[in-house]
Amino acid sequence: MDTLIKVIYSPVKVFRKMKNMEKFPAMSLIVLLIVVVINNILMIPVTTKIFELTFSSMQIPVSDDQVEKAMLMLHKMRYLTAVGAVFTYCFTLVVYTLIIWVFTKIAKLSLSFSKAFELIIHCCFILVIGSLVNTFILYYQGIENITNIYKISLTGLNLLTSTEQVGVTFYTFLSLINPFYIWFLFLLTLGLATLADVKFSKAFFPCFLFWIIIIVFPVVTIYFSQMIMQRSGLVM
């Protein structure tokens, strides 16, 4: 846990220690997942609000009884869903590790898969902290004040515009350009440079490509989901 916290204010020491450490930092992974669970539980009221807004925005008729049954099911499954998301996050960590490891091989950098996994764990802690900060801001502003299902990201460049002005897809992209994702890129590059024993500039390119991928993926997902919903007549 100490190592995970130190990555916030003393990343160079953390990565140097990680380079010479053979033991897998299991505690760092456990703490990361605990914070993920905490954030997921805190997001339950937000998810419920988004669910309500989604139903109200649909262009097809939905009876009050159907809405009530759906809300009841969501309420019953809320904690199971929050905890179950941890398994999805674990899978995401493995996929992230595989991508960055492949990129290091293409760039001819020396980094084992296990060290790449440790690097991803510690760098993703910044993204999880960012999600937690965003959740606290939502609570501060009042969950009852949420009126748009896309306007729940409150730390990115999306704050400078709106979905009406730039569209949902580009708005989602802008929401991911925030201090925590930029910090993540910096830490990932610094960590790779330290672990692979190369210059920061040489480590930057594979890390930047990876960064672009993890930003583009949710944007593409939103684009196709919007397209499918529009074609099916669920939204205008």
C-alpha positions in Angstrom: 0.0 0.0 0.0 2.9 2.4 0.9 4.3 1.9 -2.6 0.9 2.6 -4.2 0.5 5.9 -2.3 4.0 7.0 -3.0 3.5 6.8 -6.7 1.5 10.0 -6.3 4.3 12.2 -4.8 7.5 10.2 -5.4 7.1 8.1 -8.5 10.8 7.9 -9.4 11.6 6.2 -6.1 8.7 3.8 -6.6 9.7 2.8 -10.1 13.4 2.3 -9.1 12.3 0.1 -6.2 9.9 -1.8 -8.5 12.8 -2.4 -10.9 14.8 -4.3 -8.3 12.0 -5.9 -6.5 11.2 -9.6 -7.4 8.1 -10.0 -5.1 4.8 -9.2 -6.8 3.1 -6.2 -5.1 -0.1 -8.0 -4.2 -1.1 -5.4 -1.6 -1.0 -2.6 -4.2 -3.4 -4.6 -6.4 -5.7 -5.3 -3.4 -5.8 -1.6 -2.4 -6.4 -0.6 -6.0 -9.4 -3.0 -6.2 -10.7 -1.8 -2.8 -10.8 1.8 -4.1 -12.5 0.6 -7.2 -15.2 -1.1 -5.1 -15.6 2.0 -2.9 -16.1 4.2 -6.0 -18.5 1.7 -7.6 -20.6 1.7 -4.4 -20.6 5.5 -4.2 -21.7 5.6 -7.9 -24.8 3.6 -7.2 -27.1 6.6 -6.7 -25.6 8.2 -9.9 -26.2 5.0 -11.9 -29.8 4.9 -10.7 -30.3 8.6 -11.7 -28.8 7.9 -15.2 -31.1 4.8 -15.5 -34.1 7.0 -14.8 -33.0 9.7 -17.3 -32.3 7.0 -19.9 -35.9 5.7 -19.6 -37.4 9.2 -19.7 -35.4 10.1 -22.9 -36.5 7.0 -24.9 -38.8 7.6 -27.9 -40.7 4.4 -27.4 -43.5 4.2 -24.8 -42.5 2.6 -21.5 -45.2 2.0 -18.9 -44.8 3.0 -15.3 -45.0 -0.6 -14.3 -42.0 -1.5 -16.6 -40.0 1.3 -15.2 -40.8 0.3 -11.6 -39.8 -3.3 -12.3 -36.6 -2.3 -13.9 -35.7 0.1 -11.0 -36.5 -2.7 -8.5 -34.2 -5.1 -10.3 -31.4 -2.4 -10.4 -31.9 -1.8 -6.7 -31.6 -5.5 -5.9 -28.5 -6.0 -8.0 -26.8 -2.7 -7.0 -24.1 -4.1 -4.6 -23.6 -7.3 -6.6 -23.0 -5.2 -9.7 -20.6 -2.9 -7.9 -18.5 -5.7 -6.6 -18.8 -7.7 -9.8 -17.3 -4.8 -11.7 -14.0 -5.6 -9.9 -13.6 -8.7 -12.1 -14.1 -6.6 -15.2 -11.5 -4.2 -13.9 -9.1 -7.0 -13.3 -9.6 -8.2 -16.9 -9.0 -4.6 -18.0 -5.7 -4.5 -16.2 -4.6 -7.6 -17.9 -5.6 -6.3 -21.3 -3.8 -3.0 -20.6 -0.7 -4.9 -19.6 -0.8 -7.1 -22.7 -1.1 -4.0 -25.0 1.8 -2.0 -23.3 3.9 -5.2 -23.2 3.4 -5.8 -27.0 4.2 -2.1 -27.7 7.5 -2.4 -25.7 8.5 -5.4 -27.7 7.8 -3.6 -31.0 9.8 -0.6 -29.7 12.6 -3.1 -28.7 12.4 -2.2 -25.0 13.3 -4.7 -22.3 10.3 -5.2 -20.0 8.9 -8.5 -18.7 5.1 -9.1 -18.7 5.1 -9.2 -14.8 6.9 -5.8 -14.6 4.5 -4.4 -17.2 1.6 -5.6 -15.0 3.1 -3.9 -11.9 3.5 -0.7 -13.9 -0.1 -0.7 -15.1 -1.4 -1.4 -11.5 0.5 1.6 -10.1 -0.3 4.0 -12.9 -4.0 3.0 -13.0 -4.2 4.1 -9.4 -4.2 7.7 -10.7 -7.1 7.0 -12.9 -9.1 5.4 -10.1 -8.3 8.4 -7.9 -9.6 10.6 -10.7 -12.8 8.6 -10.9 -13.2 9.0 -7.1 -12.6 12.8 -7.3 -15.2 13.0 -10.1 -17.7 11.0 -7.9 -17.1 13.4 -5.0 -17.8 16.4 -7.3 -21.0 14.8 -8.4 -22.1 14.4 -4.8 -21.1 18.0 -4.1 -23.1 19.4 -6.9 -26.0 17.2 -6.0 -27.0 14.0 -7.8 -30.6 15.3 -8.1 -29.2 18.1 -10.3 -28.0 15.6 -13.0 -30.1 16.2 -16.1 -28.0 14.7 -18.8 -26.6 11.1 -18.8 -23.4 12.3 -20.5 -22.7 15.2 -18.3 -21.3 13.3 -15.3 -17.6 13.7 -16.2 -16.6 16.8 -14.4 -12.8 17.0 -14.7 -12.1 17.2 -18.4 -12.1 19.6 -21.3 -15.8 18.7 -21.9 -16.6 21.4 -19.2 -15.8 24.0 -21.8 -18.6 22.9 -24.1 -21.7 20.8 -24.3 -23.2 17.8 -26.0 -25.5 20.1 -27.9 -22.5 22.0 -29.4 -20.1 19.3 -30.2 -22.1 16.1 -30.1 -22.0 13.2 -27.7 -19.0 11.4 -29.3 -16.6 14.4 -29.2 -17.9 15.4 -25.8 -16.9 12.0 -24.5 -13.5 12.4 -26.0 -13.0 15.8 -24.4 -14.1 14.3 -21.0 -11.1 12.0 -21.2 -8.7 14.8 -21.7 -8.3 15.6 -18.1 -5.5 16.0 -15.5 -5.7 12.4 -14.3 -5.3 10.9 -17.8 -2.4 13.3 -18.6 -0.9 12.4 -15.2 -1.3 8.7 -16.1 0.5 9.2 -19.4 3.4 10.9 -17.6 3.7 8.2 -14.9 3.5 5.4 -17.5 6.3 7.0 -19.6 8.4 7.7 -16.5 7.8 4.1 -15.2 8.7 2.5 -18.5 11.8 4.6 -18.9 12.9 3.6 -15.4 12.1 -0.1 -15.7 13.5 -0.5 -19.3 16.4 1.7 -18.5 15.9 4.1 -21.5 15.4 7.8 -22.0 12.1 9.4 -21.3 11.7 10.4 -25.0 12.2 6.7 -26.2 9.6 5.4 -23.7 7.1 8.1 -24.6 6.0 6.8 -28.0 4.8 3.4 -27.0 3.1 4.9 -24.0 1.4 7.6 -26.0 0.1 5.0 -28.5 -1.3 3.0 -25.6 -2.8 6.2 -24.1 -4.5 7.0 -27.4 -6.0 3.5 -27.5 -7.5 3.6 -24.0 -9.1 7.0 -24.8 -10.3 6.1 -28.3 -12.0 2.8 -27.2 -14.7 4.3 -25.0 -15.3 7.1 -27.6 -15.8 4.5 -30.4 -18.1 2.5 -28.1 -20.2 5.7 -27.5 -20.3 6.4 -31.2 -21.6 3.0 -32.2 -24.1 2.8 -29.3 -25.5 6.2 -30.3 -25.7 5.1 -33.9 -27.5 1.8 -32.9 -30.0 3.6 -30.6 -30.8 6.2 -33.3 -31.4 3.6 -36.0 -33.6 1.6 -33.6 -35.6 4.7 -32.8 -34.8 4.8 -29.1 -33.4 8.3 -29.3 -33.6 11.2 -31.7 
